[in-house]
């Protein structure tokens, strides 16, 4: 008589990447270890090595996954161009008060310091966001230099919200709206 195999489906490489990203989001890249992942997934180290040669190979897969995810998000933001400029800014800034977005932002920016590929993806995303914000401000009637400066205020405020999220008061949607009015509309 044979012993029945576990009814649990076999893990795929994507499952490992997803679990690793969960750890990155909650505890940072340094938390991604083979033992911790195995414990998190309830499997043995052999399962890990079935999919990856080593931790560096997993990190490469995480980078590829995150870069693809980032490109998809940026492609989705292109549809913001269909919105009026103030609505476009509102849609972008309201994401700043979401804890999941803030934790991902912090973890990936920390990771970007040690991984050039992730750093390149973060830089590309930052330039895209800055350009989108600046474009909306130009559409609202700001002169180019003023639009650039105001875009800087909004983008740097967004970065500050993400990094200060754990220690500072989280802005409410109403406070975000007032910030938008102050930076995007004041002086028109």
Backbone bond lengths (Angstrom), bond angles and torsions (degrees), N, CA, C in turn:
res aa  C-N    CA-C-N  psi(-1)  N-CA   C-N-CA  omega(-1)  CA-C   N-CA-C  phi
1 X - - - 1.460 - - 1.530 108.32 -
2 X 1.317 116.44 133.51 1.458 120.87 -179.50 1.521 109.82 -96.65
3 X 1.289 113.87 150.92 1.464 119.66 177.73 1.520 108.65 -82.29
4 X 1.335 118.75 131.41 1.463 119.57 -179.75 1.528 110.55 -65.46
5 X 1.311 114.70 139.86 1.464 120.15 175.99 1.519 108.86 -71.90
6 X 1.290 115.01 159.31 1.463 120.70 179.15 1.525 109.48 -57.95
7 X 1.310 115.79 143.40 1.465 119.86 176.95 1.516 111.38 -82.23
8 X 1.308 115.56 -4.26 1.464 119.48 178.91 1.527 109.21 -69.17
9 X 1.332 117.13 130.91 1.464 118.73 179.87 1.531 111.07 -64.50
10 X 1.309 115.81 149.17 1.463 121.49 178.93 1.530 109.02 -66.59
11 X 1.316 115.21 138.08 1.461 120.07 178.49 1.520 110.30 -70.55
12 X 1.303 115.21 145.85 1.462 122.14 173.85 1.531 107.75 -106.01
13 X 1.317 116.89 164.84 1.463 121.34 178.38 1.526 110.41 -55.27
14 X 1.328 116.36 -37.00 1.471 120.52 -179.86 1.529 111.36 -61.74
15 X 1.332 117.14 -35.36 1.467 120.76 178.03 1.529 110.85 -62.44
16 X 1.331 116.19 -40.01 1.461 120.90 177.88 1.526 110.27 -65.70
17 X 1.325 116.23 -42.42 1.466 120.57 -179.80 1.530 109.78 -64.03
18 X 1.315 116.84 -43.93 1.472 120.84 179.63 1.526 110.70 -62.08
19 X 1.330 116.34 -44.61 1.469 120.07 178.63 1.521 110.81 -63.24
20 X 1.332 116.93 -40.64 1.468 120.59 178.53 1.522 110.62 -64.05
21 X 1.323 117.29 -42.05 1.472 119.83 178.30 1.524 111.50 -64.56
22 X 1.320 117.66 -35.25 1.468 120.17 175.10 1.527 110.14 -60.01
23 X 1.327 116.15 -43.41 1.469 119.70 177.61 1.520 111.29 -66.26
24 X 1.326 117.20 -39.86 1.474 120.53 177.84 1.522 109.40 -59.52
25 X 1.324 116.48 -45.00 1.469 120.90 -178.07 1.524 112.16 -63.05
26 X 1.332 116.09 -40.25 1.465 118.76 -174.95 1.520 113.64 -88.98
27 X 1.338 117.19 -36.50 1.463 119.77 -171.45 1.524 115.02 -128.44
28 X 1.324 117.74 0.01 1.464 119.94 179.57 1.520 112.29 89.82
29 X 1.310 115.16 167.10 1.459 121.37 -175.08 1.525 112.53 -62.82
30 X 1.319 117.45 -32.63 1.466 119.73 -178.70 1.533 112.35 -64.20
31 X 1.323 117.27 -18.22 1.463 121.06 179.29 1.528 112.21 -77.44
32 X 1.321 116.80 -14.31 1.460 120.27 -177.37 1.519 109.05 -81.29
33 X 1.323 114.38 96.70 1.461 121.83 175.17 1.527 107.46 -125.91
34 X 1.315 115.81 158.93 1.463 119.38 -179.36 1.521 110.13 -61.84
35 X 1.319 117.35 -45.86 1.469 119.91 -178.96 1.519 111.80 -61.67
36 X 1.311 116.63 -43.63 1.465 119.71 -178.18 1.527 110.82 -65.66
37 X 1.324 116.45 -40.51 1.462 119.64 177.89 1.529 111.55 -64.84
38 X 1.338 115.75 -43.23 1.469 119.35 178.91 1.525 110.54 -60.49
39 X 1.317 116.01 -42.55 1.467 120.46 178.19 1.526 110.28 -63.14
40 X 1.317 116.26 -45.15 1.470 122.24 -179.45 1.533 111.32 -60.40
41 X 1.331 115.75 -40.17 1.458 120.58 -177.17 1.530 113.27 -91.12
42 X 1.340 116.98 -9.93 1.453 120.62 179.69 1.525 113.40 70.13
43 X 1.326 116.12 38.02 1.469 120.97 -179.50 1.527 110.02 -131.96
44 X 1.315 115.62 175.64 1.467 120.81 179.84 1.526 110.57 -92.48
45 X 1.312 114.76 167.45 1.470 121.14 177.38 1.529 111.13 -61.34
46 X 1.327 116.52 -30.55 1.466 120.00 178.87 1.515 111.93 -58.44
47 X 1.323 115.96 -35.77 1.470 120.42 177.49 1.525 110.58 -63.10
48 X 1.325 115.15 -40.98 1.471 118.67 177.76 1.521 110.07 -60.29
49 X 1.336 116.00 -49.62 1.470 120.33 -175.36 1.529 112.79 -70.77
50 X 1.303 117.21 -13.49 1.461 120.55 173.51 1.536 109.15 -66.06
51 X 1.335 116.38 -32.65 1.471 121.77 -175.26 1.521 114.21 -102.93
52 X 1.320 117.10 -29.43 1.471 120.29 -173.16 1.523 110.35 -135.22
53 X 1.329 115.27 141.82 1.465 120.33 178.86 1.522 110.98 -69.25
54 X 1.336 115.69 -36.05 1.460 120.67 -178.47 1.521 108.95 -165.27
55 X 1.316 115.83 -177.52 1.460 120.90 -178.54 1.528 111.78 -64.28
56 X 1.333 117.37 -34.07 1.463 119.99 177.38 1.529 111.41 -62.26
57 X 1.321 117.31 -37.97 1.463 120.54 177.84 1.531 110.48 -65.05
58 X 1.330 117.01 -38.36 1.464 119.86 175.72 1.526 109.98 -64.67
59 X 1.317 116.63 -44.24 1.469 119.68 179.37 1.525 111.31 -60.29
60 X 1.323 116.96 -38.15 1.461 120.67 176.21 1.522 110.38 -62.43
61 X 1.335 116.73 -42.17 1.464 120.84 178.33 1.528 110.79 -65.72
62 X 1.328 117.15 -38.79 1.470 120.98 176.91 1.524 109.46 -62.40
63 X 1.324 116.35 -45.29 1.468 120.92 179.86 1.519 110.32 -60.16
64 X 1.332 117.08 -47.83 1.471 120.45 179.49 1.518 110.95 -59.82
65 X 1.329 116.80 -43.84 1.462 120.96 179.90 1.526 110.79 -63.38
66 X 1.344 116.73 -46.77 1.457 119.27 -178.02 1.525 111.28 -66.13
67 X 1.325 117.57 -39.72 1.464 120.27 178.23 1.534 110.56 -61.93
68 X 1.324 117.05 -42.63 1.465 120.74 177.84 1.523 110.50 -64.42
69 X 1.342 116.09 -41.12 1.464 120.98 178.32 1.529 110.55 -63.93
70 X 1.322 116.65 -42.39 1.458 121.55 179.32 1.527 110.72 -63.44
71 X 1.330 116.20 -43.95 1.466 119.17 177.77 1.524 110.59 -60.28
72 X 1.329 117.69 -40.31 1.463 121.22 179.34 1.529 110.85 -64.26
73 X 1.338 116.85 -41.97 1.468 120.36 177.91 1.521 110.20 -63.39
74 X 1.329 116.88 -45.35 1.463 120.16 179.77 1.528 111.14 -63.44
75 X 1.327 116.50 -40.14 1.463 119.68 176.56 1.523 110.17 -61.85
76 X 1.334 116.75 -37.57 1.463 120.67 177.30 1.517 112.31 -66.24
77 X 1.338 116.31 -33.40 1.463 119.95 179.16 1.525 111.96 -68.52
78 X 1.317 117.04 -23.28 1.457 120.18 178.22 1.522 109.58 -58.02
79 X 1.333 116.43 -32.64 1.465 120.36 179.16 1.525 111.87 -66.41
80 X 1.322 116.87 -15.54 1.458 119.95 176.09 1.523 111.40 -62.61
81 X 1.325 116.29 -25.87 1.464 120.43 -179.81 1.519 111.87 -58.15
82 X 1.328 116.78 -21.72 1.460 120.96 179.34 1.528 111.90 -75.41
83 X 1.341 116.24 -18.16 1.462 120.36 -179.74 1.526 110.29 -84.94
84 X 1.329 116.88 153.69 1.466 118.95 171.49 1.532 109.34 -59.86
85 X 1.330 119.03 154.05 1.470 121.43 -171.64 1.527 115.03 -55.69
86 X 1.325 118.67 -43.22 1.457 119.75 -178.78 1.532 110.75 -67.76
87 X 1.329 117.47 -38.47 1.472 121.02 176.74 1.527 110.37 -64.65
88 X 1.311 116.70 -37.07 1.463 121.82 178.06 1.528 110.01 -61.47
89 X 1.323 115.99 -47.12 1.471 120.26 178.48 1.523 111.09 -63.80
90 X 1.304 116.45 -40.78 1.472 121.20 179.90 1.535 109.90 -61.94
91 X 1.308 117.29 -45.74 1.468 120.82 -179.09 1.523 110.93 -61.09
92 X 1.315 116.88 -38.93 1.464 120.53 -179.07 1.530 111.07 -72.36
93 X 1.321 117.84 -42.55 1.460 119.87 -173.90 1.525 112.66 -76.45
94 X 1.312 118.36 -28.16 1.469 119.27 179.66 1.529 111.87 -67.25
95 X 1.330 117.47 -21.10 1.464 120.07 175.43 1.529 110.55 -67.50
96 X 1.326 117.02 -19.70 1.458 120.70 -175.70 1.521 113.31 -69.50
97 X 1.319 117.89 -21.28 1.462 120.07 -178.20 1.525 111.98 -94.47
98 X 1.315 117.38 2.59 1.456 122.51 178.42 1.525 108.89 -84.53
99 X 1.340 117.49 122.59 1.475 121.43 -176.64 1.521 112.07 -60.78
100 X 1.314 117.79 -39.79 1.470 120.03 179.93 1.523 110.36 -61.90
101 X 1.326 117.31 -45.23 1.471 120.25 178.39 1.517 110.86 -62.07
102 X 1.334 116.83 -42.12 1.465 120.49 -178.97 1.525 111.32 -65.76
103 X 1.333 117.83 -41.72 1.468 119.39 -178.77 1.521 111.16 -68.29
104 X 1.323 117.13 -38.61 1.467 120.35 176.43 1.519 109.61 -64.36
105 X 1.304 116.47 -44.95 1.467 121.45 179.40 1.532 111.18 -56.29
106 X 1.317 116.51 -48.61 1.469 119.99 180.00 1.521 111.86 -62.07
107 X 1.307 116.32 -48.62 1.469 120.41 -176.44 1.520 111.73 -63.24
108 X 1.321 116.12 -42.88 1.463 118.30 -177.85 1.519 112.32 -71.51
109 X 1.310 117.54 -35.35 1.467 119.00 176.46 1.527 110.76 -67.53
110 X 1.323 117.14 -36.14 1.468 119.68 174.89 1.523 110.05 -64.26
111 X 1.324 116.49 -45.00 1.448 121.13 -179.88 1.523 111.37 -63.60
112 X 1.322 116.47 -36.37 1.474 121.21 -178.33 1.527 112.04 -61.12
113 X 1.310 116.91 -22.53 1.470 120.16 179.11 1.527 111.76 -67.26
114 X 1.320 116.96 -25.46 1.460 119.96 -176.35 1.525 113.79 -115.93
115 X 1.332 117.68 -5.41 1.455 120.92 -179.59 1.530 108.17 -128.39
116 X 1.325 115.80 110.67 1.468 121.09 -175.09 1.520 112.19 -60.80
117 X 1.317 117.55 -36.94 1.462 119.71 -178.91 1.528 110.77 -65.58
118 X 1.321 116.79 -43.46 1.465 120.32 176.95 1.526 108.81 -66.17
119 X 1.338 116.72 -39.41 1.465 120.68 177.26 1.517 111.72 -58.75
120 X 1.327 116.96 -42.17 1.468 120.67 178.07 1.522 111.36 -63.69
121 X 1.334 116.62 -40.67 1.466 120.26 179.64 1.523 111.01 -66.63
122 X 1.341 116.93 -40.75 1.467 120.76 177.95 1.529 109.96 -64.44
123 X 1.335 116.63 -43.38 1.470 120.42 179.50 1.530 111.21 -62.20
124 X 1.337 116.86 -42.38 1.462 120.46 178.54 1.526 110.85 -63.46
125 X 1.327 116.47 -41.32 1.461 120.43 178.44 1.529 110.54 -64.19
126 X 1.334 116.84 -42.77 1.466 120.73 179.10 1.530 111.36 -61.13
127 X 1.327 116.81 -44.49 1.470 120.45 179.65 1.522 111.23 -64.17
128 X 1.328 116.40 -39.71 1.458 120.26 178.22 1.523 110.28 -62.89
129 X 1.324 116.74 -48.23 1.462 121.05 -179.32 1.527 110.20 -62.15
130 X 1.334 116.70 -45.73 1.468 119.91 179.87 1.529 110.23 -59.45
131 X 1.328 117.03 -45.85 1.466 120.64 179.43 1.516 112.71 -62.44
132 X 1.335 116.42 -39.16 1.463 120.38 179.19 1.526 110.70 -66.25
133 X 1.326 116.94 -43.22 1.471 120.94 178.73 1.525 109.93 -65.38
134 X 1.326 117.30 -46.44 1.460 120.76 179.53 1.535 110.82 -60.65
135 X 1.325 116.62 -42.13 1.463 120.14 178.20 1.517 112.45 -61.16
136 X 1.330 116.97 -41.65 1.467 120.22 178.70 1.527 110.54 -64.22
137 X 1.336 116.76 -39.12 1.462 120.07 179.26 1.524 111.37 -68.08
138 X 1.318 117.31 -36.46 1.467 120.43 174.57 1.528 110.30 -62.44
139 X 1.336 116.30 -42.12 1.465 120.17 177.80 1.525 112.04 -63.87
140 X 1.333 116.33 -28.71 1.465 119.98 178.18 1.525 111.92 -77.69
141 X 1.331 117.33 -3.92 1.459 120.84 174.54 1.516 116.07 105.29
142 X 1.324 118.67 5.61 1.459 120.39 178.72 1.527 110.06 -75.82
143 X 1.311 115.70 145.57 1.464 121.61 174.57 1.535 108.10 -65.36
144 X 1.335 118.48 155.45 1.470 120.98 -176.07 1.531 114.91 -53.17
145 X 1.334 118.42 -47.60 1.461 119.66 -178.87 1.530 110.56 -65.22
146 X 1.319 116.52 -42.26 1.462 120.73 179.34 1.528 110.86 -65.60
147 X 1.332 117.32 -40.19 1.466 121.14 178.25 1.529 109.91 -62.70
148 X 1.330 116.62 -39.76 1.466 120.61 179.20 1.525 110.46 -64.84
149 X 1.333 116.89 -44.51 1.464 120.45 -179.37 1.528 111.30 -66.13
150 X 1.315 116.77 -42.91 1.471 119.97 179.33 1.527 111.34 -67.57
151 X 1.330 116.23 -36.54 1.460 119.71 175.93 1.528 109.29 -61.67
152 X 1.321 116.13 -41.74 1.462 120.08 177.05 1.518 111.39 -58.85
153 X 1.330 116.77 -44.39 1.470 119.96 178.71 1.530 111.47 -59.13
154 X 1.325 116.59 -45.49 1.460 119.41 -178.00 1.529 112.09 -69.26
155 X 1.328 116.66 -43.13 1.466 119.24 -178.02 1.520 110.33 -68.22
156 X 1.332 117.55 -44.40 1.464 119.32 178.78 1.528 111.38 -66.87
157 X 1.319 117.81 -33.68 1.462 120.10 174.68 1.530 109.61 -62.77
158 X 1.327 116.41 -41.66 1.461 120.44 177.98 1.519 112.33 -60.80
159 X 1.326 116.41 -42.72 1.464 120.24 177.21 1.528 110.26 -63.75
160 X 1.305 115.93 -40.60 1.464 120.21 177.75 1.520 111.99 -64.39
161 X 1.333 117.16 -39.74 1.464 120.17 177.19 1.526 109.97 -59.69
162 X 1.324 116.38 -43.65 1.467 119.94 -177.88 1.526 111.11 -65.55
163 X 1.328 117.42 -43.25 1.456 119.73 -175.97 1.526 113.27 -81.68
164 X 1.310 117.60 -25.24 1.454 120.26 178.49 1.519 113.05 -93.98
165 X 1.303 116.05 -0.89 1.467 123.11 -173.80 1.522 113.14 -52.88
166 X 1.312 117.39 -38.55 1.467 120.13 -175.90 1.524 112.58 -77.85
167 X 1.338 117.76 -29.72 1.458 120.49 -172.72 1.535 114.14 -108.43
168 X 1.310 116.83 -23.52 1.469 120.53 -175.46 1.524 110.39 -108.19
169 X 1.328 117.14 162.36 1.466 119.12 176.57 1.535 110.05 -59.78
170 X 1.311 115.79 135.86 1.463 120.89 178.44 1.528 107.71 -80.43
171 X 1.337 117.18 127.58 1.464 118.80 179.05 1.532 110.63 -62.91
172 X 1.294 115.06 139.85 1.462 120.17 176.40 1.531 108.29 -80.79
173 X 1.321 117.30 163.92 1.470 118.55 174.98 1.538 112.38 -56.94
174 X 1.327 116.71 -34.07 1.461 119.93 178.37 1.533 110.69 -66.44
175 X 1.330 117.04 -40.36 1.471 120.39 178.10 1.531 110.87 -67.39
176 X 1.315 116.76 -36.62 1.468 120.34 175.58 1.524 109.33 -63.00
177 X 1.313 116.17 -42.13 1.470 120.93 179.00 1.530 110.97 -61.52
178 X 1.325 116.70 -41.59 1.471 120.56 179.20 1.532 110.82 -67.66
179 X 1.342 116.33 -37.97 1.465 120.05 175.92 1.523 110.18 -61.61
180 X 1.319 115.98 -44.33 1.465 119.69 177.97 1.521 111.28 -59.72
181 X 1.324 116.70 -45.40 1.461 120.19 179.57 1.526 110.42 -61.34
182 X 1.316 116.78 -42.51 1.459 121.21 -179.41 1.536 111.91 -64.36
183 X 1.316 116.67 -46.62 1.463 119.76 -174.29 1.526 112.29 -85.82
184 X 1.316 117.26 -38.40 1.471 119.58 -173.70 1.519 113.44 -88.55
185 X 1.321 117.43 -30.50 1.453 118.82 -172.15 1.523 114.54 -110.63
186 X 1.315 118.37 -28.40 1.464 120.59 -175.47 1.528 110.67 -59.26
187 X 1.310 115.32 135.12 1.466 120.97 175.57 1.518 114.12 90.32
188 X 1.323 117.58 4.52 1.456 119.07 177.42 1.511 111.61 -79.96
